[in-house]
Amino acid sequence: MSKILVKDVEGVRHLSFNRPDKRNALDLDMYRQLTEYLTQGESDNEIRAFLLSGEANCFTAGNDVADFLQNSDLGPNHPAVRFLFCLLELKKPMVAAVSGSAVGIGTTLLLHCDLVYADNSAKFQLPFVNLALVPEAGASILLPELVGYQKAAELLLLGDPFDAATAAELRLINGIVQSETLLQTAMDKAKRLAAQPPQALQQTRQLMRPHKHRVQHQMHLELEAFGERLKSDEAKARFQAFLRKA
């Protein structure tokens, strides 16, 4: 069974996390597949937009902690690192449909999406500090810019979960959709993006993201700190406690 389902529909590449027994937690193999499918889609003129979703009414529970701890050298070829920088470099638009858990990377990757829709079951969380880690995917700069410093501090420093209504209020998502129509709504938006003049669409995206190099620099700083944190005693203690509960 493939852990990343891929389907191309009317110019949209739909990628779906498919590891329901682990609440779609992302392991290194999934990161490799995601990067490969996104990179292929970028170079394919028939693909003009991406859609991300999760199977079994769950977006993703975040990183597979056990898998990550066994592969904690965050060099440029680490699958998760390659995926993060792939998100930053995408020229084609990306839409997300969020149902159920969107933890850690499940929330930070949304900061790189153009349109995000969620249902009322969606539960977002940024528990990096809770695990004695720091944020990734440029969240330490993108989130304060989106929601303001004080709210970003609340979300990142306390790490409490928040619901779809709060996400909409914070402008992290575009809207709340009924569960039974969520995926179709997101797909319809992605198809509309795919039908737009592609060069104008991509240039407009670039113009709306003038600080890409600043975000890229911040992502390098985050990863350096993240790697140091992974090796720290307090992180090891938190991970051991987390794995005992899992």
N, C-alpha and C positions, 0 to 999 in steps of 0.2 A: 504493500500500500504506500503510495507516494504521500509524503508529509507536506508537500506543496502541490496543490492542484492548479493547473494552468489551462485556461481556455480563452481562445481569441474569438471575439464576437464583434462584428461590424466596426473594426478599427480599435477595439478595446481589448487589452490583455488583462484578463481577470485572474489574479493570483489569490488563492485561498489557503490559509493555514489549516492543516488537516492532521492534527495529532490530538484527538479528543480525549484519549486516556491520560494525557498530561496537560489538559486544558490549553492545548495549542502552544505550550511553552516552546520557545525557539532554541533548538540545539544547533551545533556548528554546521551540520549537514543541511539544515533548513536555510541557514544564512547563505551557504554556498549556492543553493538552488535559487534563492531569491535574487541574489546578485546576478547569477547567470541569466535568469529569465528577464530581469530588468535590462541588463546590458544588451541582450539579443533584441528586445523590444525597441530599445533606443536606436539600433541600427537598421531596423526593419521599417521601411516606408509605409507598409500596410498597417502598422501599429501606431496609433496617434495619441493614445491615452492609456493609463493604467488604473485598475481598480483593485483594492486590497480588502479582503474580508476574512472571517474565520468560520470554520465549520462548527456544527453542534452548538449554535447559540453562544459562542465564545470567541472574542477577537484573539487575544493572546494573554496568557498569564505572565508574560515576560521571558527573561532568559531561563533556560534550563540550568539551574544553579550547579548541580553536580557535574554536568558536562562542561560548564564554564570553568569550574575550579580545576578540572583536569587539563585545561588548555588555557592557562591564564597569562601567557606571554602575548601581550597586545601589540605585536609588531604590525607593520603595514600589510602583511599577508594573512593576518588572522581573519577568518571568515566574517566575524562580526564587525571588525574594523572596515573591511572592504565594503560590506553592506552599508555602513553608516556613510562613508564617503560617496558611495554610489547614489544614495538618496540625495546628497547635496548637489551632485553633478547632473542629475536628471534634467533634460531639457523639455521632455514631454510631461504634460500634466498628470497628476495622480489624485484619485478619489478614494476615500475610505468609507466602509460601512461597518459601524461598530455596534456589536451586540455582546452583552455579558462583559467579562473581565477585559480590561485594557490596562495592564500593569507594566510599569517600567518602560521598556522600549515600545510596548503597546500604546503608550501615551506619547512618548517623545517623538516617535516616527510621524505622528499626526501633525507635528509642527512643520513637517516638510511636505505635507499634502496641500492641495489647492482647495479641495472641497471635502468636508467630512460630515457624515450623517450618522446618527445614533438612534437606537430605540430606548425605551424607558428602562430596559434591563441593564444598560451600559453602566459600568462602574470603573472609573478611572483612578489610578493611583501612581504616585511617584515615590516609591519607598527606598530611595537610594541611601539617604542618611540613616534610615531605620536599619539598613544592612551594613552600616559603617562604610558606605561607598559615596561617590559623588555622581552627579548626573552625567549623561552622555548625549550624543546626537546634537550637540549644540544647544541643549535645553537651558543651560545656565545663562545664555544670552538671548535666545529666542523667546523663552517664556516670560522673562521680565519685560521684554519689548511688547509682547502681546497683551499681557494682563496687568502690567505695572509691578514695581518691585515688591510692594508689601504683600500682594496676593501671591506672587511667585514665591516669596519667602515662606509664606504659610504652606503652600503646596509642597515645596521642596524640603524645607527644614523640619516640618512636622510629619509629612508623608502620609496624611490621612486620605482615605478614599473619598471620592466625590461623585455625585450622580450626573445624569445627562442634563438635568435642568441647570445645575451649577456650571457644567461645561458650556452650555449654550449661553448662559449669562456672562461667562468669561470670554466668549467668542472663540473658544477652542474648537467648537463644531458649528456647522452652518444651520443645523436644525435637528429636531427630534421627529422621528417618523415611526408609525406603527410597525411592530415587529414583522407582521406578515407582508408588509410592502417595503421594508427597509432596503433589501438587496435590489429590488427592481427600481426603486427610486434612485439609488446610487448608480446603478447601471445606466439608467436613462440619462442622468447628468453626465456620466462618462461618455456615452454615445454622442451627446450634444457637443461636448468638447472635441471629440474625435471628428465631428463633422465641420468644425470651424476651419478656416484657412490656416494650415499648420505653421507656416513661417510667422505670420502675424501673431498667432497664439503663443508660440515659443518666445518670440521677441518681447511680447507683453509680459510674460512670466519673468523674463530676465530683468526687465525694467522695474518690476515690482520687487525684485530681490537684489538691490544694489550693494548689499553688504556681504555678499557671498564669501569674499576672502577673509573678512573679519570673523564670520562664523566658522570658516575652515580653520583659522588660527585657534579659535576658542575650542574647537573639537580636538585639536592636537593637545591643548593644555588639559582638557578634561580627561583624555585617554592616558596621559602621563600620570595624572593624579589618580585615576581609576586603577591603573596598574599598581601603583604604590599602595593604595588602599587594600587591594586584593591580598597583598602579602602581609598586611598588618595584623597584629594579634586581636584587635577588637573586631575586625572583619571576620577573621577565622572563627571567633567565638559566636558571632551572630549567625554565620552560615551553619555552624554545627547545630545551633538551636533551631534554625529554619528547617534543616534537613531532618531533624528528629520529629518535627511536626508534620512534615510532608508525607 
